[in-house]
Amino acid sequence: MMKLHWSPKSPYVRKVMICLEELNALERVQLVRSVAAMTKPNAQIMIDNPLSKIPTLVLDDGSGLFDSVVICEYLNDLMSGGLFPQSSSQKWACLRWHAFGDGILDALILWRNERERQNPSANLINSFEFKVLSSLDMLECESALLEQSNFHIGVISIVCALGYLDYRFAALNWAGRAPKLNAWYLKIKQRPSLSNTEPVDG
Ligand SMILES: N[C@@H](CCC(=O)N[C@@H](CS)C(=O)NCC(=O)O)C(=O)O
């Protein structure tokens, strides 16, 4: 049985959980609640991943696989899934959205770390906000394309970024800024793999 260093709060872990559910592979993985914080390296995670990040997947042979980008593709291959389209007509749009969603998440995680410090840098906070709002503006322009898209890892990553905005940045009111994107999101978030994995405290 594989083992996943897991948390119900992490948007990157959520990508993996969505893939597992979409691929009908949930029962192949044992979830291990692991706390990962940038300032507190976790010895248990580091046995499997010296970078102390989640998600980390421990394979049946004991080796640790990371990060979420690699784990999701590994699971898709293992289960012969369709979450990583191969035809070039879909592949690059998919991988671009995958990088885009993950990139928004990277900015949000750094933003949250900064705002929780004692003397946050206004420069950094303003820069993260500017990048995230600009990303939302671009996604708003792409909402018709998202609407037409097959369900794949690119869509999963964008949904995880929007879900994390709802969870940790509610005051930003992203939905008010990007109404077409929000209309798409409200529909797609009802898909069981997405509604079952919304971030929660715990
Ligand atoms: N690029 C990584 C990012 C993973 C990541 O940053 N996870 C956070 C939790 S949401 C973490 O483990 N942070 C602990 C740390 O950075 O030390 C991925 O896609 O898996």
The ligand as a MOL file (V3000), in Angstrom:
LIG
                    3D

  0  0  0     0  0            999 V3000
M  V30 BEGIN CTAB
M  V30 COUNTS 20 19 0 0 0
M  V30 BEGIN ATOM
M  V30 1 N 5.6410 22.5870 -5.5410 0
M  V30 2 C 5.1730 21.8000 -4.4280 0
M  V30 3 C 4.6720 22.7200 -3.3320 0
M  V30 4 C 4.2880 21.9540 -2.0670 0
M  V30 5 C 4.1880 22.8760 -0.8590 0
M  V30 6 O 4.7510 23.9680 -0.8190 0
M  V30 7 N 3.4420 22.4020 0.1490 0
M  V30 8 C 3.3560 23.1510 1.3760 0
M  V30 9 C 2.0480 22.8340 2.0920 0
M  V30 10 S 0.6730 23.5670 1.2960 0
M  V30 11 C 4.4970 22.7060 2.2770 0
M  V30 12 O 4.7550 21.5310 2.3710 0
M  V30 13 N 5.1680 23.6570 2.9280 0
M  V30 14 C 6.2070 23.3620 3.8590 0
M  V30 15 C 7.5140 23.9850 3.4840 0
M  V30 16 O 7.5870 24.7010 2.4550 0
M  V30 17 O 8.4820 23.7780 4.2130 0
M  V30 18 C 4.0810 20.8430 -4.9020 0
M  V30 19 O 3.4920 21.0930 -5.9640 0
M  V30 20 O 3.8560 19.7990 -4.2580 0
M  V30 END ATOM
M  V30 BEGIN BOND
M  V30 1 1 1 2
M  V30 2 1 2 3
M  V30 3 1 2 18
M  V30 4 1 3 4
M  V30 5 1 4 5
M  V30 6 2 5 6
M  V30 7 1 5 7
M  V30 8 1 7 8
M  V30 9 1 8 9
M  V30 10 1 8 11
M  V30 11 1 9 10
M  V30 12 2 11 12
M  V30 13 1 11 13
M  V30 14 1 13 14
M  V30 15 1 14 15
M  V30 16 2 15 16
M  V30 17 1 15 17
M  V30 18 2 18 19
M  V30 19 1 18 20
M  V30 END BOND
M  V30 END CTAB
M  END
